[in-house]
Amino acid sequence: MKEVNKGILDNDMVISAENVQCMGEVIALCAIKTVIVRGGKDLHNLYKGLLRDIKRSDGDMSRYSDGYEIAQEAMLFLCQHMGKRLNDVYYTKTGRKITIKQACFSVADRYLAKNFVSHMLNTTSLNEQIATEHETILDNEQKNDYTAFDGLMSKMKLTVVEYETLSILMAGFTMLQIGKILNVNRTTIWRRQNSIRKKYLLATSF
């Protein structure tokens, strides 16, 4: 039975043939759970199916679930960046500077939205969801406005590790689970949460 490696999404992790599958699977799980927790969409079967796929034995020849398609999309993206680190620079089509890991989360989120929740008119992207504690931060006209999102993120001035922690936190994982994924203790996660909260309050107080 396969196990998710501790710290598989650490910023310094180098993308390789040995870990690209696990990275894609964890990112897909985060994308699905984000929609379940933040979007109110019932995708529990999709999530459970992906979990079964991840835990399947090597000799299991049964068909993979639909949820695994999201993981495969993430893997395909990561395969284009073999040998690079997850926190290496990636430029979006609009020229925005982000990390390879952030770009991969966006790929998984877009695939999920297009193929499984496209009928939800108000589905927001993963990047927007991980940036907020409450949906009231952006009004209805701004929910899908990346300019507004970029402005908020710029004001918050999150560090790379804070952004990473926030992305997994908003996917619905507990502090213990986040600690295992990032290979840090709960005290560190708690400190990052407090720092993120202070920066959010400061950024929205003007």
KAGIQUI-V129614 format. One record per residue. N is the residue number from 1. PHI is phi in whole degrees, -180 to 180 (* if undefined). PSI is psi in degrees with one decimal (* if undefined). OMEGA is omega in radians with two decimals (999 if undefined). Layout:
N&PHI&PSI&OMEGA  N&PHI&PSI&OMEGA
This chain:
1&*&131.9&-3.11  2&-77&149.6&3.07  3&-128&143.2&3.10  4&-71&124.4&-3.11  5&-66&141.3&3.11  6&-66&129.7&3.13  7&75&24.0&-3.07  8&-63&-24.8&3.14  9&-105&18.6&3.05  10&-56&141.0&-3.08  11&-57&-34.3&-3.09  12&-85&0.7&-3.12  13&-67&129.0&3.12  14&-86&131.6&3.14  15&-74&123.7&-3.10  16&-141&170.7&3.12  17&-63&-25.6&-3.09  18&-79&-28.3&-3.06  19&-118&-4.1&-3.05  20&-64&-34.3&3.12  21&-65&-46.9&-3.14  22&-63&-40.7&3.11  23&-60&-47.2&-3.13  24&-62&-38.4&-3.14  25&-66&-43.7&-3.13  26&-66&-41.9&3.13  27&-64&-39.4&3.10  28&-64&-41.7&3.09  29&-60&-43.6&3.13  30&-62&-43.0&-3.11  31&-62&-45.5&-3.14  32&-65&-46.0&-3.08  33&-66&-31.3&3.09  34&-59&-45.5&-3.13  35&-67&-38.8&3.13  36&-63&-48.1&-3.05  37&-77&-45.6&-3.03  38&-96&-30.4&-3.05  39&-96&-9.1&3.12  40&71&17.3&-3.12  41&-93&135.0&-3.13  42&-82&91.9&3.13  43&-118&27.3&-3.07  44&-62&-37.7&3.12  45&-66&-37.2&3.10  46&-65&-43.1&3.14  47&-65&-46.6&-3.14  48&-64&-37.7&3.13  49&-63&-41.8&3.12  50&-66&-39.9&3.09  51&-61&-42.2&3.11  52&-63&-40.2&3.13  53&-62&-42.3&-3.11  54&-66&-36.0&-3.06  55&-91&-1.1&-3.06  56&-63&150.6&3.11  57&-76&160.0&-3.10  58&-61&-29.3&-3.09  59&-89&-1.5&-3.12  60&-76&116.6&-3.10  61&-105&12.3&-3.13  62&-69&162.4&-3.09  63&-67&138.9&3.07  64&-72&151.9&-3.12  65&-76&168.1&3.11  66&-62&-31.9&-3.12  67&-61&-26.3&-3.10  68&-70&-18.1&3.09  69&-62&-35.9&3.13  70&-66&-43.2&3.10  71&-61&-40.6&-3.13  72&-65&-38.2&3.09  73&-62&-42.5&3.12  74&-64&-42.4&3.14  75&-62&-44.0&-3.14  76&-60&-40.2&3.11  77&-65&-46.8&-3.12  78&-64&-33.8&-3.14  79&-62&-24.2&3.11  80&-75&-8.7&-3.08  81&-126&31.6&3.12  82&-56&137.1&3.12  83&89&-11.7&3.11  84&-95&164.3&3.09  85&-93&155.0&-3.10  86&-62&-27.8&-3.13  87&-95&9.9&3.06  88&-67&154.5&-3.05  89&-70&138.9&3.04  90&-134&134.8&3.13  91&-105&127.3&3.12  92&-74&174.1&-3.14  93&-62&-26.0&3.13  94&-90&1.3&3.10  95&89&6.8&3.13  96&-75&137.7&-3.09  97&-93&115.2&3.09  98&-135&-172.5&3.09  99&-99&163.7&3.10  100&-60&-39.4&-3.13  101&-64&-43.5&3.11  102&-62&-39.5&3.12  103&-65&-38.1&-3.14  104&-67&-39.2&3.06  105&-59&-40.5&3.13  106&-65&-39.1&3.11  107&-61&-46.5&3.13  108&-64&-41.3&-3.13  109&-64&-44.6&3.14  110&-64&-41.0&3.14  111&-64&-42.0&3.12  112&-63&-46.4&-3.12  113&-64&-42.2&-3.09  114&-70&-40.2&-3.00  115&-99&-17.2&-3.07  116&-128&-25.1&-3.13  117&-131&28.4&-3.08  118&-64&-23.3&-3.13  119&-79&-9.1&3.11  120&-82&110.5&-3.02  121&-66&-29.9&-3.05  122&-107&21.4&3.10  123&-63&128.4&3.11  124&-103&159.4&-3.10  125&-76&160.7&3.12  126&-60&-39.3&-3.12  127&-61&-36.9&3.12  128&-73&-39.7&-3.09  129&-66&-39.5&-3.09  130&-75&-11.3&-3.11  131&-88&-9.9&-2.99  132&-129&149.9&3.02  133&-91&-30.5&-3.13  134&-135&145.8&-3.12  135&-69&-12.3&-3.12  136&-76&-4.9&3.14  137&-61&-40.3&3.10  138&-114&136.4&3.12  139&-76&175.6&-3.03  140&-59&-37.3&-3.12  141&-70&-21.2&-3.05  142&-102&-6.1&-3.01  143&-55&-38.0&-3.11  144&-107&21.8&-3.11  145&-98&105.5&-3.10  146&-68&-21.7&3.09  147&-65&-44.5&3.11  148&-65&-41.3&3.13  149&-63&-48.1&-3.14  150&-60&-37.8&3.13  151&-64&-43.5&3.12  152&-64&-45.4&-3.13  153&-64&-38.0&3.13  154&-65&-41.0&3.13  155&-67&-37.0&-3.10  156&-70&-29.2&3.12  157&52&51.4&3.12  158&-70&144.5&3.00  159&-76&169.1&3.14  160&-60&-42.9&-3.10  161&-71&-31.1&3.09  162&-69&-42.8&3.11  163&-62&-41.9&3.13  164&-62&-46.4&3.13  165&-63&-43.1&-3.12  166&-64&-39.8&-3.13  167&-61&-42.2&-3.12  168&-78&-34.8&3.10  169&-60&-45.4&-3.10  170&-74&-10.2&3.02  171&-80&-3.8&3.04  172&99&7.6&-3.12  173&-81&150.7&3.11  174&-78&168.2&3.12  175&-62&-36.3&3.12  176&-65&-43.5&3.12  177&-65&-41.7&3.12  178&-62&-41.8&3.12  179&-59&-39.9&3.14  180&-68&-39.9&-3.13  181&-68&-41.7&-3.07  182&-93&-5.7&3.12  183&62&44.5&3.05  184&-135&164.5&-3.13  185&-85&169.0&-3.07  186&-66&-30.4&3.11  187&-63&-40.5&3.10  188&-64&-43.3&3.11  189&-61&-43.3&-3.13  190&-61&-42.5&3.13  191&-64&-40.6&3.12  192&-65&-41.3&3.12  193&-60&-44.8&3.13  194&-62&-40.9&3.13  195&-65&-42.3&3.12  196&-63&-43.5&-3.13  197&-62&-43.5&3.13  198&-64&-42.0&-3.13  199&-68&-35.5&3.10  200&-66&-45.8&-3.14  201&-63&-39.0&3.12  202&-67&-41.3&-3.09  203&-70&-26.8&-3.09  204&-104&8.6&-3.09  205&-91&-5.1&-3.11  206&-91&*&999
